[in-house]
Amino acid sequence: MKRFSLVALFSFVTLIGCSSESNSTAPEGTPSVELLNVSYDPTRELWKDINAEFEKVAVAQTGKAVTIKQSHGASGSQARAVIDGLDADVVSLALWSDTEQLHKKGLLKDGWIDAFPNRSLPYTSTIVFVVRKGNPKGVKEWADLVRNDIQVITPNPKTSGNGKLAFLAAWGSVLKNGGTEEDARKYITQLYKQVPVLDTGARGATTTFAQKGIGDVHLTWENEAHLEIKEANGELDLIYPSQSILAEPHVALVDQVVDRKGTRDVVKKYLEFLYTPEGQAIIAKHFYRPTDAKVLEAHKASFPDLKLFPVTDVCGGWDEAQTTFFADGGEFDRIYEGGQNK
């Protein structure tokens, strides 16, 4: 398969991502400020557009010329980088549990989830399937993934939000169809026997599937699937299973950092911009599901209706999911190490 631009983008999964020069048209002498948004793997294109639009209106809204830098990588790794000292004004990570790690370390104040509308969720997402052109293996549902002729590409759930959500979506698909916990365990064990490569993050898995040509089906974010297919020039197709998991990537300002840098007021305006009609339209354009009902309705053709179940349909919540499934010695370790040794 022809090399395409996602590969070039992936080479920049470093702590400081892509940010153009400020789009501000501020008068000479206007005070300036630089922000850092630390986000998960496949959001580069979304934040590039959001940042460009906010920088244009920042002077009017904040009295300052604003430049926003981006940082991208596996969500769990990004959370650890901020804990270890990466100076993030904003975190926009894949999972509640990744953001909550920062709260537990004192970087975010109590009640961070209610600081912005809709539980600090400007958008939601889900996990879908990307397959080869024409879907030659006839993959339609989660149950198809454990057929003997299928290889699955999904990132490592120990490091990746995409990986965790794909794991829980697959596990939940068994429970939602009347299966038991043991049925789910057997299904997941077989599924990971058929995963030839475990990349650390979503964009790495995209490269493995789309550019290296490994695997028959890629379990990925809905927005990443659309970009992957666009870049593949007709060589890949998108498949929606009948149900999948509800993904909730929260946004938050990092209290400890913004108070030290004096950027709280600017960051607050930046995150509030996500909920404006302009911000929500950019979100929909990049195939993230906007939380504004009117904007979602206006873009409903982009978002097929499917049953989305919350993590609480799989376990007690993200704390329990992390402890039960993804902690050292948890379900994933036992399943994956056991499966690889058979």
N, C-alpha and C positions, 0 to 999 in steps of 0.2 A: 504493500500500500504506500502511496505517495506520502512523504513527510509533510505535515501541515503545521499551522502556526501554534497549536496547543503545545507542541513539543518545545518550540522556542520559549513559550511562556513558562513552561515547567522548569526550564533551566534557571529561572529567576525566583525559585522558591527559597528565598533567603529572608533574613530578618527585615530588611527594608525592601519593599516591593516597588512597583512602578508608580511614579507620580510625575506628572508633567510640571512645568513651571506654573506658578499661580495664574489662574484665569481671572484674577481680580483686575478691575480697571480703576483702582483706587487713586485718588489724587496724590501728588507727591507730598511726602511728609506724613501720610497716614500710618499709624502704628501697625505693625505686622505681627503675626503669630503663626507658628508651625505646629500642627497636630500630627500625632501618629495613631492610626487605626490598625489594630492587630486583629486579623481575621483568619478564617479557615481557608482551606485550599482553593475551591473553585469560585471564589467571589471577586477575583481580580477585576474582571470586566464590569461587574455591577458597580463596585466602589469607584472605579475610574470615572464612570459616567456621573455617579452621585456627587463625587468630590468636585468634578469640573463645574457642575451646576451650582453647588453650594458656594464655591469660591467666587462665582459671578455675583452672587447676592450678599455675600458675607459683610461687605462694608456697610451696606444699608441696614443690615440686621444687627451687626455687632460693633460697628465703628472701627473695625480692624480689617486689614488685608490678611486673608487666611490662605495658607498653603497646607495641604493635607498629604502626608506620606502614608503609604500602605505597607503592610507586612502580611505575608501569607505562608501557610504551611499546614501540616496536619493539626487539627484543632487541639488535641491533647498536648502536643508539643508546643503549640503557641501559648497555651495556658501556662505551661511550665516556664517558658521563656519570660513571660511577664512576672511570674512569681520570683524568678531568678534575677530580675532587674531591668528587663526591657521596658523602656519608658513610655508605655502606652497611655494616651489620653482616653482612648476608646477601645473596648474589646467588642467584637462582633463574631463570637465563636459559634461552633455548630450545635453545641448541646448546653442545656441548663447546667449539667454537672461540671462542665469545663469552666463556665463562668462562676459557678458557686465555689470552685476551688479558690478563686481569688478572694471571694468574700470570707472564706474560712481562714485565709492568711491575713486578713485585715486590710486588704487593698480596696475592697468595696464595702460600703456602709450597709448596715441592716436595712432591709426593705428595698434593696436595689431593684428588685423585679417590678416594683410598682412605681418607679421613678418616671416612667414614660408610658404612653397609652398601650392598652391591650397587653398588659403584663410585659412591657418592653419588647413586643414582637411587631415590628413593622411588616413582616412577611412570615409565611410558613412555607414548607416544602414537603417533599416525600421522596421515596426511593422507587425507581422504575427500572426497566430492562432496556439495554441497547443490544441489538443483535446484528448479524451480518445481513447484507442486502437480500431482501426477499425472505428473510427468516427461514433459512434452509433446514434448520432443526425443528421448526414448528413450536418454538417456545411461546407459551401463552400465560402460564400460571406458575406459582411458586413450586408446585409439585413437579413440574417438568425439569426443574434444575437438578434433580438427583437421578435422572435417567443416565444410564451408563455411557451414552454417547455425547454427554454434555460436559464441557469445561467452563467453569465460572470464574470470572475476574471480579474481585472485590477487595478493597484495602483492608489492612490489618485493624481489627476492632480494638486492639490494645492502644493504638496511637491515633486512629482516624475517627472523626465523627461520622463520616460516610460509612466506615466499616462497622461501627457500633449500630447505626440505624439499620443497615442491611442485615446484620445478624438478628436484631430484634424483630425486624419485619418478617424474616424467614421463620423464626421461632413462633412469632405471633400468628403467622398464616396457618400453622398447624392447630394451635389452640382455637382460633376463630372458626375453624372447620370441624370442631368437635373432638380434636385429638387431646391426648393427655400430655403431661409434662414429659413422660418417658417417650411418647411418640415424637414430641418436639426434639428431644435430645438425640434420638436415633436419626431423625431427618437431618439435623444440623451436622451430626457426625459424618453422615454420608456426603452432605453438600461440601464440607471443607476437604474431604478426600479428593474432590474434583476441582479444587482451586490450585492451579499450578504455581501462582505467584501471589505473594502478599505484599503489596506496596505499602509504604507508611501512610500515604495520604490519597485523597480523591484524584488529584491531577496526575499523580504517578500511575494510578490504575488506568486512567484514561489513556495515557501514553502506551502502557503495556497492551491494552486491547486494540486501540485504534491505529497506532503507528507500528507497533511490533507485530500485530496480527495474531496475538495469542488469545485463545479462548473463543467460546461460542456465544456467551452472553455476559454482559457487564452490568453489575448492580450499582447504580449511581444516582446521584441527586437528579431531580427532574430538570433543573436548569442546566446542569452539566451535560445531560443527555442531549438537550437541544443544541448546545454549542458543539458538542462532539459530532453530532450528525451533520450540522451545517459545514463544519470544517472538513468532513470526510467526503464531500462532493458526491453524495448519492450512494456511497458504499456501505452505509449503515442505516438501520431502521430503529424506530422507537416502539416499544411494546409496553402497554399499560396492563398490569395484572388487575384483577377485579378488586383487590384490596391491597393496602400497604400501610406503612406506619406514618403517623403525623409527625413531621419534623418541625421543631420549634427553635430556631436559632435566635436567641435573645441578643439585644444590644445593651451596652452599659457604659457609663463613664467610669473611669477608674479614680475613685475619690482621692486616694492617697496621692496620685500623680497630679491630677488637675488642681488640687489645693496647693501643692508645692509649687507648681508652675504658674499658677494664677490663670488657668485656662477654663475654669468651670463654666463661666457665662457663655463663652464661645462654643464649647463642647455641647452645652445644653441646646443652643440654637441649632447646631449641626445635627444632633439626633432628632430634634423636633422637626427638622426639614424632611426627614424620612416619612413622616405621617401626612405631609401636605399632598394635595392632588398631584403636584409636579413630581415629588419624590416617589409617590406610589405608582405613577405612570412609568417612571424609569424602572422601578422594581418589576412591574409586570412585563415590560419590554424584554427584560433579561430572564423571563420565565420563572421568577419567584412569585408565589401566590400572595398578592397584596392583601392586607387585612382590612382595608377600606372596602366596604361592601359595594359601593358604587363603582369604584375602579375595577374591582374583581368582576363585576357584572359586565362592564364595558369590554373586558378582555376574556370573557368566558370561553370563547372559541379556542383560546390557547391552553385552557386548563380542563381537560376531560374530567367528568365527574367519576370519582371512584371512592370506595369506602376507605376512609382513613381512620385508623384506630390509634389511640394514645398509648404511650409507654405503660400507663397504669393498667391496660388490658393484658399486659405481658407479665408485669410484676408490680411491686408496690410503688414504684417511682424510680427516678434516676439514681438516687443514693443506693437503693436496693439493687438496681441493674448493675451499677458499677461494682458493688461488692460481690454480687452473686455471679455475674457473667464475666467481668473484665479485669477484676483484681488478680494479682499474682496467685496462681493456684486455683482460680475460679473455673467456671464452666468452660470458657473458651480454651484455657490452657489444657484442661483435662481432655476436652474433645479433640483439639487440634493435635496435641502431642500423642494422644492415643491413636488417632486416625492415621497419623504419619508413620507410626511404628507398625502398622498392620500390613 
